[in-house]
Amino acid sequence: MGGSSSPPFLYDPVSQWSFNDYHRGKPFNPKAVTQASWTPRPQSTPQEGPLVNFNRHPDTLATPRQNSPIKPMSRHTKARVTHTRRFQLLLRILSLLGAIGILFCVICINHTDVSFGWIIRVAPSVAILHNIYAIYHLVRSAASRPPGSSTSYHLFASIMDAGLVPFYAFISFVAHKEFHDGYYNWGTVFDDEKLEHYIVESLFYASAGVGGLHLVSLMISIYLAIVFRQITKLPPDMTL
């Protein structure tokens, strides 16, 4: 078989390869690639469609310089949270002691209806458990728990405080009526009229005082829940 033949290239003919000029007798130019880079690139025609490219990595779609809408918190926030938690710890300790005293008083009181006796006994019992866990939570550092967990706890604590305040107000109201008028004809397990007078009086003042402590703790818990909720929305490098 006569005639010229080309090597059996698999894809493209030999005329499209870069070393074809060398085979045709032209001298080798080591700067061919550099000189080719100097030539202006042809202008690409504007794309009419499709405008969605599925072969593009999603990271390339983000704007490299993007203004963050997140505002940093005040530099005094950490100190405020620390002092507020310490103050609330003091309130919880006083509330725990008051709840124990109230529970002792209502246990000593007898000659009450069954439903009424349950009402005045359940509230301080729940308050004791609530204050014990509150003390356990507040003794630990705020950094030992995630901000989201602290937000959930303070929200739960505010709900508990809001539920206990009406019960303490009710106990204080009925103790006031019994102390001044003897309206419910209570008795005590000691069978001593003078001691009964002191127990009912102590129940009145303790219920009013502990109810006020829970009311203050309610407002503090709401404040801490809001602050920790704001912290959860910050990026990791901006948290306290």
Backbone bond lengths (Angstrom), bond angles and torsions (degrees), N, CA, C in turn:
res aa  C-N    CA-C-N  psi(-1)  N-CA   C-N-CA  omega(-1)  CA-C   N-CA-C  phi
1 M - - - 1.457 - - 1.520 108.26 -
2 G 1.341 117.98 124.52 1.446 122.23 -177.35 1.511 111.75 -98.39
3 G 1.341 114.88 -178.77 1.458 119.58 179.10 1.512 112.12 94.82
4 S 1.334 113.98 167.52 1.468 119.44 179.41 1.511 110.61 -79.05
5 S 1.276 113.79 151.01 1.473 120.05 179.11 1.513 109.19 -139.33
6 S 1.273 116.00 154.53 1.462 121.90 179.27 1.515 109.43 -112.93
7 P 1.317 115.49 156.21 1.472 117.73 178.77 1.528 110.58 -60.67
8 P 1.276 115.94 152.00 1.487 119.43 -176.77 1.529 112.13 -77.64
9 F 1.353 116.16 72.22 1.466 118.68 174.70 1.524 110.00 -67.20
10 L 1.325 114.29 144.55 1.466 118.29 -172.46 1.517 112.76 -75.52
11 Y 1.375 117.91 -39.52 1.454 119.64 -172.77 1.522 112.62 -111.96
12 D 1.336 117.41 -63.60 1.463 121.24 -173.00 1.524 110.61 -105.36
13 P 1.310 115.95 153.92 1.474 118.26 175.70 1.517 111.28 -67.22
14 V 1.318 117.11 161.98 1.444 122.62 -173.94 1.514 112.51 -65.65
15 S 1.327 118.11 -23.33 1.461 120.79 -176.28 1.526 112.56 -68.22
16 Q 1.328 118.42 -16.23 1.456 120.54 -177.50 1.527 113.20 -96.97
17 W 1.289 118.44 1.99 1.459 120.47 -179.84 1.510 110.28 -88.63
18 S 1.320 117.28 150.52 1.462 122.33 -172.86 1.521 112.65 -67.88
19 F 1.295 118.65 -28.13 1.460 119.95 -178.87 1.525 112.42 -90.44
20 N 1.347 116.18 12.92 1.465 118.45 179.12 1.528 111.46 -68.16
21 D 1.365 116.74 -33.77 1.464 119.76 178.07 1.520 111.26 -63.57
22 Y 1.313 116.57 -35.51 1.465 119.04 178.81 1.517 110.70 -66.36
23 H 1.324 116.63 -36.44 1.462 119.66 178.40 1.519 111.20 -69.76
24 R 1.322 116.74 -26.94 1.461 119.51 -179.49 1.527 112.31 -86.53
25 G 1.334 118.65 6.63 1.450 121.80 173.34 1.502 114.82 99.89
26 K 1.325 119.84 -0.03 1.455 121.40 178.34 1.521 109.79 -78.67
27 P 1.346 117.43 147.13 1.471 119.11 -178.90 1.525 111.18 -68.64
28 F 1.315 114.71 152.68 1.465 120.92 179.71 1.519 110.30 -74.12
29 N 1.317 117.87 131.21 1.466 123.61 -179.43 1.522 108.69 -113.53
30 P 1.340 118.15 106.45 1.478 118.85 -178.85 1.524 113.41 -71.37
31 K 1.326 117.83 -14.55 1.462 121.17 -179.70 1.528 112.70 -98.51
32 A 1.295 115.96 17.79 1.462 118.60 -176.20 1.528 111.75 -62.86
33 V 1.310 116.16 -40.65 1.470 119.27 -178.27 1.523 110.33 -67.72
34 T 1.354 116.70 -42.05 1.463 120.05 179.61 1.519 111.53 -64.37
35 Q 1.341 115.45 -43.52 1.456 119.02 179.42 1.528 111.44 -66.47
36 A 1.309 115.87 -33.92 1.465 118.56 177.77 1.523 111.63 -67.20
37 S 1.353 116.40 -29.55 1.464 119.19 178.95 1.521 112.27 -73.09
38 W 1.342 116.70 -18.19 1.465 119.13 179.32 1.521 112.55 -78.67
39 T 1.281 116.05 -21.03 1.466 118.82 -177.97 1.519 109.59 -67.69
40 P 1.311 118.62 137.62 1.479 120.16 179.74 1.517 111.60 -64.06
41 R 1.300 114.06 141.27 1.457 119.40 179.60 1.523 110.34 -76.42
42 P 1.275 116.46 142.25 1.470 118.57 178.08 1.520 110.60 -67.75
43 Q 1.308 115.37 140.72 1.460 119.92 179.60 1.520 110.38 -69.87
44 S 1.322 113.19 131.52 1.464 118.38 -179.84 1.520 109.80 -79.96
45 T 1.282 115.10 141.44 1.465 120.32 178.27 1.518 109.62 -73.07
46 P 1.323 118.03 141.42 1.478 119.86 178.82 1.514 111.44 -60.48
47 Q 1.315 113.74 138.22 1.456 119.90 -178.07 1.524 110.11 -79.34
48 E 1.297 113.77 127.62 1.465 119.20 178.78 1.525 111.71 -95.61
49 G 1.256 117.16 -22.74 1.446 120.23 178.61 1.502 111.42 162.14
50 P 1.297 120.64 157.74 1.471 125.29 -3.32 1.524 112.03 -75.63
51 L 1.322 116.10 149.73 1.457 121.80 -177.04 1.523 112.98 -88.81
52 V 1.304 118.55 -3.95 1.456 122.89 179.46 1.515 108.53 -105.25
53 N 1.323 116.07 124.47 1.454 121.47 179.47 1.520 108.21 -114.38
54 F 1.311 116.63 111.16 1.455 120.86 -178.06 1.523 112.74 -80.98
55 N 1.313 117.37 -9.52 1.458 121.15 179.13 1.523 112.68 -90.78
56 R 1.302 118.12 4.37 1.455 122.32 -178.85 1.523 109.72 -95.11
57 H 1.325 116.06 136.59 1.465 120.51 -178.97 1.529 109.67 -69.71
58 P 1.332 117.64 138.71 1.483 119.06 -178.06 1.522 113.95 -61.23
59 D 1.342 117.98 -26.68 1.465 119.33 -179.25 1.518 112.43 -66.58
60 T 1.327 117.17 -23.87 1.464 119.52 -179.76 1.517 112.11 -76.90
61 L 1.324 117.88 -10.30 1.460 120.48 -179.36 1.526 111.98 -83.30
62 A 1.334 117.84 -16.73 1.464 120.84 -177.74 1.519 110.26 -76.77
63 T 1.306 114.63 145.71 1.461 119.96 177.40 1.520 109.27 -77.92
64 P 1.337 119.33 125.54 1.467 119.68 -176.78 1.517 113.42 -63.45
65 R 1.310 117.87 -34.61 1.460 121.63 178.93 1.524 108.90 -114.72
66 Q 1.296 113.96 100.02 1.461 119.87 -175.81 1.520 109.09 -123.42
67 N 1.300 116.86 127.48 1.459 121.51 178.70 1.523 109.93 -72.68
68 S 1.323 117.11 123.52 1.456 121.68 -178.71 1.526 109.87 -79.38
69 P 1.344 117.37 129.13 1.472 119.22 177.96 1.519 113.11 -78.77
70 I 1.335 117.90 -4.48 1.460 121.74 -176.36 1.525 109.47 -79.62
71 K 1.313 115.63 128.41 1.459 121.13 178.43 1.523 109.11 -101.91
72 P 1.310 118.03 132.82 1.467 119.45 178.88 1.522 111.19 -67.87
73 M 1.333 114.92 151.67 1.458 120.14 179.06 1.523 109.97 -78.62
74 S 1.303 115.27 166.58 1.462 120.63 -179.25 1.528 110.45 -63.05
75 R 1.321 115.62 147.29 1.463 119.37 179.77 1.528 111.66 -70.50
76 H 1.323 117.69 -12.30 1.470 121.50 177.74 1.529 112.08 -91.49
77 T 1.332 117.73 0.67 1.463 119.97 -175.31 1.521 111.49 -64.62
78 K 1.326 116.84 -42.00 1.467 119.96 -178.29 1.522 111.11 -61.88
79 A 1.330 117.25 -43.58 1.469 120.30 179.29 1.525 110.88 -66.38
80 R 1.318 116.87 -39.12 1.467 119.58 179.05 1.519 111.39 -63.94
81 V 1.331 116.45 -43.27 1.462 120.12 179.55 1.527 110.40 -63.98
82 T 1.319 117.13 -41.84 1.468 120.65 -179.69 1.525 111.42 -62.81
83 H 1.321 117.54 -47.94 1.473 120.65 -179.53 1.531 111.32 -67.97
84 T 1.323 117.00 -36.32 1.465 119.94 179.03 1.517 111.00 -66.27
85 R 1.327 117.36 -41.51 1.461 120.32 178.49 1.522 111.37 -65.64
86 R 1.318 118.17 -36.40 1.465 120.61 177.21 1.525 111.10 -67.06
87 F 1.316 116.47 -40.38 1.464 119.51 178.31 1.523 110.78 -66.21
88 Q 1.324 116.54 -39.56 1.460 118.80 178.46 1.528 111.25 -69.07
89 L 1.321 117.35 -32.68 1.465 119.77 175.13 1.525 110.69 -60.47
90 L 1.325 117.20 -41.52 1.464 120.75 176.48 1.526 111.05 -62.67
91 L 1.331 116.66 -41.81 1.467 119.77 178.28 1.522 111.38 -63.83
92 R 1.330 117.00 -38.52 1.463 119.92 -179.79 1.527 111.30 -67.01
93 I 1.317 116.73 -38.10 1.468 119.24 178.06 1.528 110.64 -64.67
94 L 1.324 116.62 -44.43 1.469 119.84 177.52 1.525 111.29 -64.58
95 S 1.335 116.80 -39.04 1.469 120.10 178.30 1.516 111.17 -65.25
96 L 1.327 117.16 -37.28 1.465 120.25 177.90 1.524 111.23 -64.78
97 L 1.319 116.89 -45.35 1.468 119.84 178.25 1.525 111.09 -63.49
98 G 1.337 116.49 -40.82 1.458 119.58 178.05 1.516 112.47 -65.44
99 A 1.347 117.32 -39.58 1.468 120.16 179.41 1.525 110.96 -66.12
100 I 1.329 117.05 -37.39 1.472 119.63 176.80 1.529 110.46 -64.68
101 G 1.329 117.20 -41.68 1.459 120.08 177.35 1.519 112.30 -64.69
102 I 1.336 117.04 -40.73 1.469 120.18 178.61 1.517 110.56 -64.89
103 L 1.338 116.79 -41.89 1.462 119.66 179.10 1.524 110.93 -63.02
104 F 1.309 117.84 -37.88 1.468 120.57 176.31 1.529 110.90 -63.37
105 C 1.326 116.82 -42.29 1.469 120.22 -179.34 1.523 111.55 -64.81
106 V 1.328 117.54 -45.12 1.471 119.44 -176.66 1.521 111.18 -72.58
107 I 1.342 117.95 -25.04 1.462 119.47 174.65 1.528 110.55 -71.27
108 C 1.321 116.07 -35.05 1.467 119.88 179.44 1.527 112.60 -72.95
109 I 1.332 117.54 -21.64 1.465 121.04 -177.44 1.526 109.29 -82.77
110 N 1.313 117.09 135.43 1.459 122.66 175.26 1.527 109.49 -129.90
111 H 1.318 115.21 -170.62 1.468 122.49 -176.44 1.538 110.45 61.31
112 T 1.302 116.33 43.46 1.468 121.48 177.01 1.522 109.25 -120.95
113 D 1.322 116.46 158.74 1.457 120.59 174.78 1.524 110.02 -64.97
114 V 1.330 115.70 158.60 1.468 120.01 -178.49 1.522 110.71 -65.34
115 S 1.337 116.52 -48.59 1.468 119.84 -179.17 1.530 111.01 -65.14
116 F 1.325 115.53 -40.41 1.460 119.32 179.37 1.529 111.02 -66.11
117 G 1.313 116.34 -38.96 1.461 119.74 178.27 1.517 112.38 -64.72
118 W 1.345 116.57 -37.82 1.464 119.54 177.10 1.522 111.15 -65.52
119 I 1.316 117.03 -38.74 1.476 120.15 -177.81 1.519 110.97 -63.30
120 I 1.321 116.31 -45.25 1.464 118.50 -175.57 1.530 112.29 -79.68
121 R 1.335 117.86 -10.68 1.466 120.14 179.20 1.529 113.09 -100.77
122 V 1.328 116.74 -32.14 1.470 119.42 -176.77 1.524 110.94 -70.30
123 A 1.328 117.02 -40.86 1.468 120.30 -176.02 1.530 112.47 -58.72
124 P 1.342 120.34 -51.55 1.473 118.16 178.12 1.522 113.59 -66.64
125 S 1.340 117.35 -29.47 1.467 119.37 177.97 1.526 110.86 -65.42
126 V 1.332 115.91 -45.38 1.468 119.56 177.27 1.524 110.63 -65.17
127 A 1.327 116.13 -38.04 1.466 119.84 -179.79 1.525 111.53 -64.01
128 I 1.319 117.49 -35.17 1.469 119.99 178.57 1.526 110.50 -63.42
129 L 1.332 117.07 -47.49 1.468 120.23 178.41 1.525 111.21 -63.04
130 H 1.314 115.62 -41.69 1.466 120.23 179.99 1.527 111.40 -62.46
131 N 1.317 117.25 -43.46 1.465 120.62 -178.52 1.524 112.14 -72.21
132 I 1.324 117.51 -32.89 1.468 119.55 177.81 1.523 110.49 -63.45
133 Y 1.333 116.29 -46.20 1.468 118.06 178.71 1.528 111.26 -68.76
134 A 1.323 116.98 -33.73 1.466 119.48 177.80 1.526 110.79 -63.34
135 I 1.322 116.67 -41.38 1.467 119.86 177.52 1.525 110.38 -64.10
136 Y 1.334 116.51 -42.10 1.466 120.20 177.94 1.525 111.19 -61.04
137 H 1.313 116.97 -38.68 1.465 120.47 179.84 1.523 111.71 -71.45
138 L 1.314 117.65 -42.14 1.460 121.00 -174.44 1.525 112.93 -78.82
139 V 1.320 117.92 -22.96 1.462 119.76 176.87 1.526 110.50 -67.25
140 R 1.320 116.64 -35.48 1.462 120.73 179.49 1.524 110.31 -73.23
141 S 1.324 114.81 157.01 1.461 120.07 178.56 1.522 110.13 -69.60
142 A 1.321 115.72 147.69 1.465 119.46 178.64 1.516 111.57 -66.07
143 A 1.337 117.43 -25.15 1.465 120.80 -179.99 1.519 112.69 -77.95
144 S 1.335 118.32 -9.59 1.462 120.79 -179.23 1.519 112.59 -78.22
145 R 1.327 117.35 -10.49 1.462 121.03 179.28 1.515 108.87 -127.61
146 P 1.334 117.20 150.71 1.467 119.24 176.79 1.529 110.56 -63.46
147 P 1.320 117.93 149.85 1.476 119.71 179.38 1.525 112.90 -58.62
148 G 1.330 117.10 -34.01 1.462 119.07 178.66 1.513 112.49 -65.34
149 S 1.345 116.92 -37.62 1.462 120.53 177.47 1.523 110.96 -66.56
150 S 1.331 117.25 -41.22 1.466 120.29 177.49 1.524 111.32 -65.02
151 T 1.327 116.45 -36.49 1.466 119.65 176.62 1.523 111.05 -61.45
152 S 1.336 116.08 -45.13 1.467 120.13 -179.67 1.523 111.06 -63.83
153 Y 1.346 116.83 -41.08 1.462 118.45 -179.21 1.523 111.38 -64.74
154 H 1.328 117.41 -48.42 1.468 119.33 -177.04 1.530 111.32 -65.65
155 L 1.318 116.89 -30.86 1.461 119.01 174.08 1.524 110.41 -66.84
156 F 1.339 116.71 -42.30 1.464 120.65 176.23 1.527 111.08 -63.78
157 A 1.343 116.82 -41.81 1.464 120.56 179.96 1.523 111.53 -63.97
158 S 1.320 116.78 -38.15 1.469 119.13 178.48 1.526 111.10 -66.12
159 I 1.332 117.15 -36.34 1.470 120.18 177.22 1.529 110.30 -66.20
160 M 1.330 116.86 -42.30 1.464 120.24 178.51 1.526 111.12 -63.89
161 D 1.319 117.12 -43.24 1.468 119.83 178.75 1.524 111.28 -63.15
162 A 1.336 115.76 -41.58 1.463 119.08 178.95 1.524 111.55 -64.51
163 G 1.336 117.34 -30.68 1.460 119.88 177.95 1.521 113.58 -79.02
164 L 1.330 117.78 -28.91 1.466 120.65 -177.89 1.519 112.96 -82.18
165 V 1.318 117.82 -28.50 1.468 120.50 -177.99 1.529 112.01 -58.63
166 P 1.345 121.04 -46.64 1.480 119.17 178.51 1.529 113.03 -62.13
167 F 1.344 117.42 -35.72 1.463 119.35 178.97 1.528 111.05 -65.93
168 Y 1.312 116.67 -42.76 1.466 119.21 177.88 1.529 111.25 -66.19
169 A 1.317 116.53 -36.42 1.466 119.18 176.94 1.530 110.53 -64.07
170 F 1.335 116.65 -39.30 1.465 120.34 178.37 1.530 110.86 -66.25
171 I 1.334 117.04 -44.66 1.470 119.92 179.26 1.525 110.60 -62.58
172 S 1.317 116.50 -40.94 1.465 119.66 178.42 1.522 111.53 -64.81
173 F 1.332 116.66 -37.23 1.465 120.35 -179.31 1.525 111.29 -66.27
174 V 1.340 116.70 -48.17 1.468 119.22 -178.16 1.530 110.64 -69.80
175 A 1.333 117.68 -33.74 1.467 119.29 177.18 1.527 110.81 -67.45
176 H 1.332 116.71 -34.32 1.468 119.88 177.36 1.530 110.92 -65.91
177 K 1.343 116.68 -42.11 1.466 119.61 178.77 1.523 111.31 -66.19
178 E 1.329 116.61 -39.33 1.459 119.53 178.98 1.531 111.17 -70.09
179 F 1.312 116.44 -34.43 1.467 120.13 -177.61 1.528 111.56 -70.12
180 H 1.330 116.79 -38.42 1.466 119.75 -175.95 1.526 112.83 -92.99
181 D 1.328 117.61 -37.37 1.467 120.20 -172.58 1.521 113.50 -114.31
182 G 1.327 118.71 -13.89 1.463 119.72 -173.84 1.514 111.43 63.19
183 Y 1.336 116.72 38.91 1.459 121.65 -170.76 1.528 111.83 -67.18
184 Y 1.327 118.36 -36.21 1.466 121.00 -173.80 1.530 113.06 -99.07
185 N 1.326 117.79 -4.46 1.472 121.81 178.57 1.534 111.65 55.03
186 W 1.318 115.18 50.54 1.463 118.98 178.80 1.520 110.56 -73.21
187 G 1.300 113.71 158.49 1.453 121.36 171.75 1.522 109.40 -131.49
188 T 1.293 116.48 175.52 1.462 121.04 177.83 1.519 109.58 -129.88
189 V 1.297 115.50 165.55 1.466 120.21 -179.35 1.526 111.57 -75.12
190 F 1.330 117.46 -7.85 1.467 120.12 -177.82 1.527 112.51 -91.98
191 D 1.332 118.14 -12.94 1.470 122.47 -179.42 1.524 111.70 53.59
192 D 1.297 115.85 42.23 1.467 122.01 178.69 1.521 107.19 -130.68
193 E 1.337 116.43 117.09 1.462 120.32 -175.37 1.525 111.80 -64.96
194 K 1.312 117.37 -38.37 1.460 120.00 179.83 1.525 111.01 -67.89
195 L 1.321 116.75 -41.58 1.462 120.52 178.62 1.525 110.81 -68.13
196 E 1.340 116.16 -35.39 1.466 119.54 175.89 1.527 110.72 -62.02
197 H 1.316 116.51 -39.20 1.460 120.66 178.42 1.529 110.84 -61.42
198 Y 1.315 117.15 -42.39 1.464 120.74 -179.64 1.534 111.49 -68.81
199 I 1.325 116.65 -37.20 1.470 119.85 -179.25 1.523 110.68 -66.33
200 V 1.334 117.03 -44.88 1.464 119.92 179.79 1.525 110.43 -66.45
201 E 1.322 116.68 -39.65 1.464 119.42 177.85 1.529 111.09 -64.22
202 S 1.324 116.56 -42.27 1.471 120.03 178.14 1.520 111.05 -64.55
203 L 1.341 116.25 -36.85 1.458 119.75 178.19 1.522 111.12 -63.97
204 F 1.316 117.19 -39.49 1.465 120.71 179.52 1.529 111.53 -63.79
205 Y 1.325 116.50 -51.24 1.467 119.46 -177.27 1.533 111.87 -68.90
206 A 1.324 116.59 -38.53 1.465 119.51 -179.43 1.524 111.27 -66.75
207 S 1.336 117.01 -40.92 1.468 119.76 179.46 1.522 111.31 -65.51
208 A 1.317 116.21 -41.82 1.463 119.08 178.49 1.528 111.20 -65.46
209 G 1.335 116.43 -42.07 1.461 119.36 -178.89 1.516 112.96 -68.82
210 V 1.329 117.23 -45.31 1.467 120.13 -179.24 1.525 110.63 -68.06
211 G 1.334 116.99 -35.51 1.465 118.79 174.92 1.520 112.07 -61.53
212 G 1.340 116.01 -39.57 1.464 119.06 176.04 1.515 112.31 -65.61
213 L 1.343 117.55 -37.80 1.462 120.51 177.26 1.523 111.47 -63.10
214 H 1.325 116.25 -41.14 1.467 119.33 178.36 1.530 111.08 -68.10
215 L 1.305 117.00 -31.73 1.465 119.40 177.66 1.531 110.79 -66.85
216 V 1.328 116.61 -41.33 1.469 120.06 176.54 1.526 110.40 -67.27
217 S 1.334 116.69 -40.92 1.465 120.21 178.07 1.520 111.48 -63.59
218 L 1.322 116.75 -31.93 1.464 120.54 177.06 1.523 110.83 -60.81
219 M 1.311 117.12 -47.26 1.469 120.31 -179.51 1.528 111.40 -66.54
220 I 1.336 116.75 -37.82 1.464 119.55 178.66 1.526 110.73 -67.34
221 S 1.327 117.40 -40.13 1.465 120.40 179.58 1.523 111.25 -63.98
222 I 1.322 116.78 -38.76 1.466 119.52 177.34 1.524 110.37 -64.14
223 Y 1.332 116.55 -41.54 1.473 120.09 178.96 1.527 111.08 -62.74
224 L 1.333 117.15 -46.27 1.460 120.04 -179.58 1.521 111.66 -66.64
225 A 1.328 117.45 -36.03 1.466 119.62 177.31 1.525 111.01 -63.05
226 I 1.324 117.05 -39.90 1.467 120.48 178.73 1.528 110.84 -66.50
227 V 1.333 116.89 -42.44 1.471 120.09 -178.91 1.523 110.92 -64.93
228 F 1.326 117.42 -47.30 1.464 119.69 -179.89 1.526 111.51 -67.50
229 R 1.312 117.44 -29.71 1.462 119.84 175.03 1.531 110.49 -66.09
230 Q 1.312 117.28 -39.03 1.462 120.31 176.14 1.525 111.43 -66.06
231 I 1.323 116.79 -34.41 1.464 119.89 179.12 1.524 110.70 -67.07
232 T 1.331 117.83 -36.46 1.463 119.99 179.87 1.523 112.32 -64.65
233 K 1.320 117.96 -23.67 1.461 121.03 -179.69 1.524 112.90 -84.29
234 L 1.331 117.86 -8.23 1.457 121.13 -179.46 1.522 110.60 -84.99
235 P 1.324 118.37 152.38 1.471 120.60 173.28 1.515 110.47 -67.22
236 P 1.331 118.04 162.27 1.474 120.06 -175.31 1.520 114.22 -58.57
237 D 1.336 118.26 -32.22 1.457 119.68 -177.26 1.523 113.06 -81.15
238 M 1.348 118.28 -0.16 1.455 121.32 -179.99 1.519 112.48 -117.04
239 T 1.329 117.72 3.50 1.455 120.50 -179.91 1.512 109.67 -78.14
240 L 1.336 113.54 165.19 1.455 119.16 -179.41 1.515 111.70 -75.44
